[in-house]
Amino acid sequence: MKNILIGVSCALSLQLAAPASTTGGTPDLFALRVGSAETITQGTIPHAVILIEHGKIVMIGQDLEIERGIPVIDRPDWVAMPGLVNCYSRAGMTSSGSNGTVPSTMASTELYPNQPVYGDLLDLGITTLGLYPPGNGIPGQAIAIRTSGSTLDEMLLSDGVYLKMLMRSNPSSKKMIRDAFEKADEYGEDVVKAREKWEKEVEKWEKEQKKSKDKDKKEEGKAAAGGDAEEDPGPGEFVEPAPDGIAGPFLSLRSKELSAMISIRKAGDYLHLLDALGEEEFDWCLRVPLRTDIDLYEIKDQLGEDKRTVVVEPRLTLMPWTMRERNIPDELSRAGANVVFVPNEDDMNNQKDWRLHVGHVVKRGMDYQAALRAMTLGPAEVLGLGERLGSLDAGKDANIIFFSGDPLQPTSKLEMVMIDGEFVSEEVVR
């Protein structure tokens, strides 16, 4: 049985024959009828109808009947999918960073809105970026932005989406991580001492109040003759001391208010990382640049068993000292790891070819749906925005891109871009 979209009376069908940049002209409630939709969570829906209201997806399904009065955009030649999410970028940011431990540094301080690069990325279908602070060690926290908008408020989705950390197979890297968590421990001790001091002050104040009440009538009379004495408010409520710039973010890691993206270069770094973390429990993912001779396959089973999120490029590599090709993203995915893709490089050419590089990895064996997820919902989850972005599901932001065919085929053209239910692409639909 077909589902019914509940709407108002009278029929209206909209055809886009002008530039979609006419922001504000899109109705508050309308339906999109497309050839198919790559939903990410529900697979491919042929003959998909997407109901959008106030920038949110209300309903999506196959051949949904649209009640009279709901405007319809009918594009049977389009393939819809969620907007692309690049969770690890420096686009539009130029400052140099620290090589030390400065986890309170926020990437938002160097964001300058309305730069042409963001519009260029939007035209490529990249609707969301995770921008990280520069530097080595523990250089600070990333932000998530829309690639549309002209002000900080319009662009900023979330601040402090993950803490960037770099881990190497050496004692100094381990010490860096352990020292930071020790700062959090020390803060806990400081809170205990501060509370004990406050409790003593409260006890002293209560004793003084009792002593005051026990004064003889003569003293009370003198106080009355001289007017009402000022009431002593006492120590007040206990207020925890503020943590320093290192302890604060690591306390947020422990409470899972903040996650971490930890960068390694080889399999051995991962083992050293686990040793450095010890019994610490918090949400974290791996960032591993895929070089030609990367040995990440050595720990793929462990990463899969841990259900670890691994942020990599859609790149084929070689076995060390051989010409044997390896598809590490596919191997990680098959092992059970959650693969997330970022462009091969952070320049515009590689951003442009990002989906084509992903298509090449799929051609060499990676699951198609897993690859689409690695460009959409996977990176959205890294940014803590998986409830809002990354898939075509009811309740999510209507950030949708539309292709003339299979999104991973080089012959497919990006036809249109939508953010929050508004068409923002400058392309003209014929």
N, C-alpha and C positions, 0 to 999 in steps of 0.2 A: 504494500500500500504506500502511495506517495504521501510525503509529509506536506503540511500546509503552512505557509508563512502568513502569520496573522498581520493584517495591515488595515488601511482605510479603504474607502470606496473609490472608484474610478481608476481606469488603467492608463498607464503612461510608460512609453518605452523611450529611453534615452540612447542616442548614438553619439559617440565622441568623434567629431570630424574637425575639431579645432585643437590647438595646443592645450595639453592637459594642465598647463601651469595656471589655469584660471582658478586658483585656490579660492575657496569660498563659494564657488558655483556648484559644488557637489551637495546634493540633498543630505539632510540629517539622517534620513532613512532611505536606503535604496538596496537593490539586489544586483549582483554581478552574475551573469551567466556565461561560463567559459567552457572551452573544450574539455579541459581536465584541470585538476588541482593536485599538486604534490603537497599533501598536508603535513608530512613528516611523522605525525603520531598515528594517523589512520591510513597511511599508504596513499596510493593514487586513487582519486575519485574521478571517474569519467563523467562528462556532462554535468559538471559541478555548478551548483548555485550557492553563492555566498551572500548572506544577508548581513548588511552593515548598518549600524545605528550609532550616531555620535562618536564615530571613530573606532568603534569596537565591533568585532565579529559577533553577531548574535546567533547565527546558525549557518551550518554548511552541510551539504549533502548532495546526493545524485538526483537529478531531475526533480528537484523540489518544485511544487506548484506555487506560484506567486500570486497572492490575492490581489484583487483590484485595488488600485490606488498606490501601490508601491512602485516607484520608478525603477526601470530595468536598464542596465547596461549590458547589451547582448554582444558578446565577442566569442563566437564558437571556435575561432582560430587561435585563441590565446591559451597558454598554459600558465596557471597561477602557482606561485610558491611564496613562502615567507621571504621577507627581505633578508639579504645576506648580513651576517654579523661577524665583523673582524674584531676579536677580543684582545688583540695584542698589536698595537700600532703606535707610531709616533707622528702620525700625519698632522701637519700644521704646527708642530711643536719643535723648537730649535734650541732650547737651553741645554747646557751641559750639567751633568749630575755629580753626585757624591760617590766615593768609593768606600764609604763607611757604613755605619748603622744609624740611619735617620728615618725610621719607619713612620714618623708623623708627617713627613713631607707629603703634600698632596699635589697630584698632577694638575688639579683644577687651577692652581695658581698661575700656570703658564698657558692656559687655554685662551685663545683670542678668537671669538666667534666671527662668523661672516667671512671666513677666508675662502677664496676660490677653490682650494683643494677639497673642501667638504662638499661643495656643489658638484665637483668632478666625480667624487666617489659616489654620490647619490645617483648620478647619471649612469653609473655602472651597476646599480642595484644594491650597493652597500648602504644600508639604512641605519646601521648602528656600529659604533666604534668603541673599543676599550682602549683608552690612552694611558700608557704607563709612564712613570717618571724615569729619567735617564740615570745611568750610573751603575756601579757594581756593589757588591755587598748586599745591604738591605736599603735600597734607595728611596722607598716610600710607597704610596698607595695610588692605584689607578682609578680612573673615572670612566663612566659610560656616557656617551653622548649620542644624540641624533645627528645625522649628517645634514639635516634641514634646520632652518631657523637662523635668525640674525642676531640674537642676543644670547647671553649665557643662560638665562632662565628658559628660553625656548629650546636650547640644545641639550642642557644637562639632564640626564636621566637619573644618575645616581653617583654620589661621591664615595670614595673609599670602597670600591668594589672588590679589590683584592690587594694584598700586600706583595710586592715584588721582592723575591729573594734569589740570590745566586749561590749555588752550592758547588764546590769543587772538592776533589779528593785530596784534601790537605788539612792539617790540624787547625789552621787559622779559620777555615770555613766552619768547621765543627764548633770551634770556640765562639765564633760570632753568634751562632744560633743558640748555643747553650747559655752564653752570657746574657742574651736578650731575655730568655725565659727566667734566668736567675734574677733579673731586674724585676720581673713580674712577681717572683717569689718574695723579693725584698719589700716590694710595695705591700704585699699581703701582711708581712710582719709589721710594717709601719702602721698599717690600719689597726692591727691588734694593739700596738702600743698606744696609738692615739685614742682608741676606745677606752683602754685602761686608765689613761690620764683623765679622760672626760668623766668616767665613772667615779674616780676619786674626787674630782671637782664637784660632782653632783652630791656625793656623800658629805663632803665638807659643807656645802651650801645648805643641805637639809639639816645638818647639825646646828648650823648658825641660826637657821630659821626657828628651830625648836628652842634654842637658847633665848632668842629674841622674844618668843611668846611667853617664856617663863620669867620674864622680868617682873620685878615687884610693881605694885600699883603706883608707887612714888615716881618711878622712872617713866611709867606710862603716862602719868599726869604731866610730867615735864614735857614729854614728846607731844602730848595733846595741846599744852599751852603754846608750844612753839609751832603748831601747825602739823599737818599730816606729813609723816616721813615718806620719802620716796620709796616705792616698792622695788625691792631687788629682784630683777627678772631671772636671776640665776644663770647657769651655764647654757641654757637653751638645748635644742635638739642636737644630737651628735651629727657632725658633718665629716664625712671621710675626706682625708687629704687628697688633693689632686695627684694622679700619677704623673711621672715625668714622660718625656717624649718617646722613650723606649718602652717603658712598662705598659703605658696605655694601650698601644696597638697590640701588644702580645697578650694582654688581658682580654682584649676583644677577640683575639684568635681563640683563646681558651673558652670563651663564652659563645663562640660561633657567631658573633655579630660581624666578624670579618673573616675572610678566607685568604689563602695565600697561593700565589703562583711561584713555584720554585723551579729555577732553571738549572739544568744539568747538561753536560756535554757528552757523557758516555755512561755505559752501564755501571762502571765502578763507582761513579759519583752517586748513583742511587743507593748503593749499599752503604756508602759513607753517610748519606743523608739519613737513612733509617737508623743508623747508629747514633747520629747526632740528636735525632728527635727522641729517642728512647721511648718512654711511656707517654709522651705528650700526645694528646688527642685533639685535633682540630681539622677543619676542612681545608684540603690543599690539592692542587693539581700540579702536574709536571709540564714544564716547557722544555722541549728538546729540539734544538736545530738539527735537521737531518743533513749531515755532511756525507760526502761520497763513501767514506769508510766507517760510518757510524755502526756501533756494535749493539744497538738497542735490542736486537732480536735475542740477545743472551738473557734478557730479563723479561721477555714478553709474557711468559707464563705467570711470573710473579705479579706483573702489572695487571694481567687479566684476573688473577685470583683476588687481587685487592680491589677490582673494579675501578682502577685508577683512571682519572681523566688525564690524557696525554695530548698536549698541544704541539702539533707538528705541521710541517709543510706537506702539500700533496706532491711528493717528490720520490722518484725511484732512486735507490742507492746501489752500491756494489759491495759484495763481500770483500773484506780486506785482502789485498794482494791478488785479487782475481778480477775477471770480467763478468762474474756471475751476478746477475741483477737480482735485487731484492725489493719487494713491495712491503716495506715495513708498516705503513699505515694499515694495509690489509692484514698483515700478520698480527698486529696488535688488536685489531677489531675482532678477528676470528678467535683470538685468545680470551676475549671478554673485556678488554680495556675500552674505555669510552674515548674514541678518537675525535679530536677537534682540529680543524684545519685553519691555518692562517696562510696568507699569500707567501710565495717563495721568498720574496723580498718586500720591503716596505715602501717601494717606489710605485709610481703610477702605472708603469708598464706591467708590473707583476700583479697589481691590483686588477688591472684590466683583464689579464689572462688567468686570473685565479680559478674561475669555474672551468676553464678549459684544461688547466693542469689537473684539477680534480677529476675531470672526465677521462684524462689519460690514465690516472690511477685506477679508475673504475674499469677501463678497457683492459687493464692488466690484472683484473681479478677482484677488486674490492666491491663489496655489496653496494648497489646503487642507492638504496634507501639510507644505508649507514653513511655514505658519502654526502648525501644531501643534508642529513642531520648534522654532520660535522661542520657545515657552513652556516647553520641556522640555530637549531635548538641547543646543540652542544655548546657553542660559544655563548649563547644567551644565558645558559645555566652557569657558565664560568663567571659571568658578570652579575650573577644573582638575579637575573631578569627572566628566568625561565617561565615564571607564572604570567608574564606579560607578552613575551616575544618568542619568536623562533619556530612557531607552528601555526597552522590554520585551524584553530579551535575556538569554540564559543567562549566568549569572555576575554579573548586576547586582543591586543591592539591590532588594528587593521593596517599593518605594515606588509604590503604585498607587492611583489614584482611579477610582471607578465612577459612571457616569451612567445615567440612565434612557433616554437617547437620544444623539443627536449632541452631543458636548461643546460645540460652538460655537453650538448653537441655544438661544435664550432659554427655550424650553419644557422643556428637559432639566434634570432635577434631579440634584444631586449626592447619590448614595445612600449612599456609604461611602468611607472613607479608610483606607488601610493604609500603615504605615511599618515597614520591616524585617520584613515578614511578619506584623505584628500589626495587627488592626483597632483603630483609635484614635478613630474618629468617635463622637460621642455620639448620632448619628441612629439611629432604630430602623428596622430593615428589616421591612416588613410581609409 
